[in-house]
Structure formats: structure tokens, C-alpha cells
């Protein structure tokens, strides 16, 4: 094999090995997921294909990083110890690429191994909860109080479950070793000979094709690019999270953690959060007893009404740009909101419901999670990996299955709504990808609610200026 072929051989081997070990982790986790929720053939196929695309993204960026690292190291070595023959120079770059790929692959394997353990524990990819846990362990270790801390005690309790985590670790390593062995056989018997022949016949075409293949992998093997992984229409939260890449998810979480700021100092100087909460409490609920600073408007009150004969269905309508003063009104003898008027007569009704937020996703966050929305970027994006106590979680604890249906993409404007809701208790999210291709669409923001058994539901319906259709949307 010529020099270019040798370099391509090393590059392809480590690039696709990165894909294989990530696929091995997902295959191992799939057994756990199947025991919790049985998918249809279409859902399983879409999950696996999306996972492959996500793994190609991280593998492509990782191999490019190894290529840059190896090239820099080889160039430095050649400056210090020059080679006169072209063959020895080429071998230096090939060996440097292989050496650089080892720690890069090892780091990826380490991250996904930690993610594997956390996923089996929580059903989630690595998130803020885990990083806070690591931070507490590090902080307590520097003070010499790890054993007495909650994080230290929890860690000790988990480590005592030797049989539990040992069986998982052995099973995971078995799957990974089998995957690596299978890849080695496939590479040496099929791919390496094909590369040798291709580079012997058309080296320039082969080099161009390899560069395009890695670029396509970094683009997610999809016309919409890497973001298509987050916007994929996988309705089940369980399989949507499984399709996400652990390395990518961890990197996004850390990136968000380091970039996310609090309220601007100039605003806090005028009115701090504690003062704002006290004023809101005194204005809205004077004399009430409030339970937690984290949920500043949650309060105690005497139980009223009568017990229900059966468990109720729960339906939430998030209505954007529709003032409640327009409910129940008629226009030229016709009701303006007939559906909502009928629903009002058979529903729990609150005269006052306050949900602050200047934008849609801010209002959704405060309504679902009873927490103050952050300034600037919505919490669904800036805190998509945080663990909040939101309504879907509470309903799940009460035995409800929760479903949300929206008339837009779950990741519109990179909102990370799908990842946030999956992290915080939602069982199923159906977005525009769940509607037939021929379904009518309008060039305006859409979404309404539909009732169902034990469901939180939202389905598409238009809200447009001058539309005669009853508009109920978020």
C-alpha cells in the first residue's frame, strides 16, 4: 500500500472504531430500554438510525481532533529530528496519527462508560444533576469531609452493591469487546484490502472521497445537519433520549453550564430575586403560607370541594395571544370561542393564574415547573439537562401517562424543548414530524390541545391574524 493508502488505513480504522464503540454502548443500553418500554418496529428503526447519525457526528469531530493532534506532534518531531527520506517522513505522520487516536478514543470510551452507568441508574444521559454530584464530591474531598457528605454516603452505598454494578460492568465490557473484535475482523478482511486497491488505482479520488465521507459524518448524514438529531420526530421520551449521543450530550451540558449566566447585575441592583418574590407573594396571595423559596408561589390552603367519583383526565391548554376577556363572548350571534366555552363548563377553573415570562418558552417553563424563568435564553435551552419538579413528573408519580402534541418541531430555534421535557417527566412528545406529510400547514405559529385518557395533550391548530378558526395555541 502506498503512503497515502497507509495514512488513510489508519484514519479509517480509528474513525469507524469510534463509531463502533459508541454503537456498542447503545446496543448494551437497548436491552434495559426494551424491558421498560416495548417499541414498534418503526420506532426502533428510527431510534437506531438516529443513534448511528449522532455517533458519526462525534466520531468525525473526534478523528479530526486526533488528526490535528497527530499532525502537530509529527511536525514538531520532524523539526527536532529531521528525516531526509520521504518514506520516513510519511511513516512519522502515520504513526503520530495512530498514537494520537489512542487517547482520543480512550477519552471517548471513558465518557460513554460513565454515561452508561448513569443511564442505568437514572434513565437519562449525563446531566447537571450528575455534574453537581461530581462537583460536591470534589469540593468535599478538598475539605476532607467526603465520608460525612450526602454525595459520599450515596457513593459508598452504591459501591457496596458489588454484585449489581459488577454484573453491569462485565456485561458492558463483553459487548464492547465483541464489537471491537467484530470491527477488527471486518476491517482486516474486507475494508483494508478494498482501501489498498482503491488507493493503488485512484489515490486522488480515494482521498477526496474519504474527506467527503468524514465531512458527511460530521454533518450528521442528514441535509439539516447535526441539529437534525435533536429535532428528530421520536415521540417516546425513552427512545428519544436513547438516540442521543452520550459524548455530545455531555459536552453540550458542560458548555451550557459554563456559558449560562444569572440575572444581569444592573437588574438585580434595582430589585433582587428574593425581594421580587416577596412583593409577588404579598400582592397575589397576602397572608398565605409559602412552602419553599425554590417555588415562591406554591402555598398551603384549606381543601375545598368534594371528592371526585373517578380519576379525572388532565388536559392543559396553553393559549398564546388569547386574552381571557374574550372567552364566552358572542360576535354577531356567534360564539368566538365555542370549544373553550364548552370545556369551561366541565373543568376546574381558576379566576387568577399567573405565569410570568416574556416569550413562549419562558411561559411554558414557569407554567410546567412553577419556577421563575431565567432572563435571556429560556430555561428549556439553558437548563435542558437540569432536574426540576415539573407537572409531568408529578402526574407520573400519581399514575398518569403524559403526552404533549405540538404543531412545530420540538427543537425549533434550538429550544431543546424535547430534551428538557424528556428529562422532566414527559412520556411522549409528538411534534410536527408526527403529522402526515399532506397535513395542512399555515405560515403562522400553531398548536392546540386535545383531550385523551390520562393525557396532557396539545395538537396543531392555527392562530393567525384574522383567522375565523378558534385559535387555541401556545
Beta strands, then each sheet from edge to edge (+ up, - down):
strand 1: 289-292
strand 2: 295-300
strand 3: 330-331
strand 4: 334-335
strand 5: 403-405
strand 6: 428-430
strand 7: 446-448
strand 8: 459-462
sheet 1: 1+ 2-
sheet 2: 3+ 4-
sheet 3: 5+ 6+
sheet 4: 7+ 8-
end
